[in-house]
């Protein structure tokens, strides 16, 4: 069974695959669009995706240092 966290992580992976370094920008634009449409549940999902992307970027930066 796939839960919401798995789906959110998969969406983050898809963005990285499709947009690479610009994945965060695309997720932020999706969150902004959700806010404009007053769809706060969708906005929360995109904000969670942004958190996942930030965590992965930080982890990759730490790995690159060593």
Backbone bond lengths (Angstrom), bond angles and torsions (degrees), N, CA, C in turn:
res aa  C-N    CA-C-N  psi(-1)  N-CA   C-N-CA  omega(-1)  CA-C   N-CA-C  phi
1 X - - - 1.458 - - 1.529 108.88 -
2 X 1.291 116.12 134.71 1.460 122.17 -179.13 1.525 108.73 -100.06
3 X 1.342 115.98 126.78 1.462 119.12 179.18 1.538 110.31 -100.95
4 X 1.320 115.72 178.80 1.465 120.82 -176.16 1.526 112.41 -62.09
5 X 1.339 117.45 -36.51 1.457 120.22 179.56 1.522 111.12 -64.10
6 X 1.331 116.54 -39.83 1.465 120.27 177.69 1.521 110.95 -64.39
7 X 1.322 116.14 -43.61 1.463 119.77 179.64 1.530 111.16 -64.27
8 X 1.316 116.84 -38.88 1.456 121.19 179.25 1.528 110.11 -66.00
9 X 1.318 117.24 -43.35 1.466 121.14 178.08 1.528 110.87 -64.36
10 X 1.315 117.01 -38.61 1.469 120.57 177.69 1.526 111.20 -64.75
11 X 1.333 116.40 -38.36 1.464 120.18 177.81 1.529 109.90 -64.88
12 X 1.319 117.13 -40.72 1.467 120.85 176.95 1.532 109.82 -61.81
13 X 1.322 117.16 -43.63 1.470 121.09 177.41 1.522 111.34 -60.80
14 X 1.327 115.92 -41.76 1.462 120.10 -179.82 1.530 110.62 -63.21
15 X 1.325 116.23 -42.18 1.464 119.65 178.68 1.525 111.60 -62.56
16 X 1.326 116.23 -42.22 1.459 119.60 178.69 1.519 110.48 -62.97
17 X 1.319 116.65 -43.16 1.458 120.89 179.37 1.522 111.31 -63.40
18 X 1.320 116.08 -43.48 1.464 120.62 -175.21 1.534 113.21 -78.82
19 X 1.338 117.22 -40.19 1.461 120.00 -171.41 1.520 114.50 -115.65
20 X 1.319 118.24 -8.93 1.458 121.69 178.63 1.518 112.13 59.43
21 X 1.328 116.56 -124.91 1.460 122.09 -176.48 1.529 112.78 -64.55
22 X 1.312 117.91 -19.60 1.460 121.78 -179.31 1.525 113.29 -92.73
23 X 1.315 117.47 9.66 1.468 121.37 -179.17 1.522 111.49 -59.63
24 X 1.327 116.66 -40.60 1.468 120.84 -179.48 1.524 110.56 -63.46
25 X 1.308 116.86 -41.36 1.464 121.28 178.71 1.529 110.79 -60.49
26 X 1.297 117.02 -44.88 1.466 120.47 -179.33 1.526 111.55 -66.20
27 X 1.325 117.29 -39.02 1.465 120.14 177.43 1.531 110.35 -65.63
28 X 1.323 116.78 -39.55 1.468 120.12 178.54 1.525 111.15 -64.56
29 X 1.315 116.96 -38.83 1.467 120.09 177.84 1.524 110.73 -65.34
30 X 1.330 117.27 -38.70 1.471 120.90 177.52 1.527 110.35 -64.73
31 X 1.333 117.37 -41.18 1.464 121.30 178.21 1.524 110.35 -63.62
32 X 1.320 116.92 -43.08 1.463 121.50 179.59 1.532 110.83 -62.71
33 X 1.314 116.44 -42.24 1.468 120.16 178.87 1.532 110.68 -63.25
34 X 1.328 116.39 -39.75 1.465 119.90 178.01 1.524 111.19 -63.52
35 X 1.330 116.98 -39.16 1.464 120.93 177.23 1.524 110.00 -62.81
36 X 1.313 116.81 -45.68 1.466 120.96 -179.57 1.524 111.08 -60.38
37 X 1.325 116.57 -34.14 1.458 121.05 -179.92 1.530 112.33 -88.03
38 X 1.344 115.44 3.36 1.466 122.51 -179.87 1.533 112.24 58.24
39 X 1.324 115.41 33.55 1.461 122.62 176.45 1.528 107.05 -101.87
40 X 1.335 115.56 82.42 1.453 120.35 -170.69 1.524 113.03 -74.55
41 X 1.300 118.05 -25.32 1.462 120.20 175.46 1.528 109.85 -66.64
42 X 1.321 116.28 -44.01 1.466 120.47 178.06 1.522 110.43 -66.74
43 X 1.327 116.41 -37.50 1.460 120.54 177.21 1.527 110.22 -61.80
44 X 1.308 117.22 -43.08 1.465 120.84 179.12 1.525 110.85 -61.09
45 X 1.322 116.33 -38.68 1.468 120.41 178.15 1.517 110.73 -63.77
46 X 1.342 116.90 -44.36 1.459 119.92 179.52 1.526 111.80 -68.67
47 X 1.325 117.50 -32.31 1.458 119.85 175.47 1.529 110.42 -66.22
48 X 1.328 116.65 -37.55 1.471 120.02 176.45 1.520 110.26 -64.84
49 X 1.326 117.16 -39.65 1.470 121.00 176.92 1.531 109.45 -62.53
50 X 1.334 117.66 -40.47 1.462 120.91 176.55 1.528 111.07 -60.90
51 X 1.323 117.78 -39.42 1.468 121.29 177.32 1.526 110.98 -63.22
52 X 1.318 116.53 -42.77 1.466 120.98 179.05 1.524 109.60 -62.74
53 X 1.322 116.81 -45.15 1.463 120.64 179.35 1.527 111.04 -61.93
54 X 1.319 117.10 -41.14 1.470 120.87 178.80 1.528 110.56 -64.07
55 X 1.327 116.90 -42.50 1.464 120.50 178.61 1.524 110.90 -62.25
56 X 1.300 116.62 -42.16 1.468 120.14 -179.32 1.523 111.08 -68.52
57 X 1.320 116.81 -37.08 1.466 120.26 177.62 1.517 110.27 -64.93
58 X 1.328 116.57 -43.01 1.464 120.80 178.48 1.527 110.74 -63.72
59 X 1.314 116.65 -41.62 1.469 120.60 179.47 1.523 110.65 -64.70
60 X 1.323 116.87 -41.63 1.460 120.22 179.24 1.518 111.26 -66.60
61 X 1.316 118.11 -35.11 1.462 121.97 178.16 1.527 109.73 -66.94
62 X 1.316 116.82 -41.13 1.461 120.61 179.59 1.523 110.77 -65.24
63 X 1.312 116.92 -39.94 1.466 121.18 179.17 1.515 110.08 -66.39
64 X 1.326 117.44 -39.60 1.460 120.94 -178.25 1.529 112.03 -65.29
65 X 1.324 117.79 -27.78 1.463 121.03 179.81 1.523 111.79 -68.04
66 X 1.333 116.58 -28.66 1.458 119.61 -174.24 1.477 110.88 -110.61
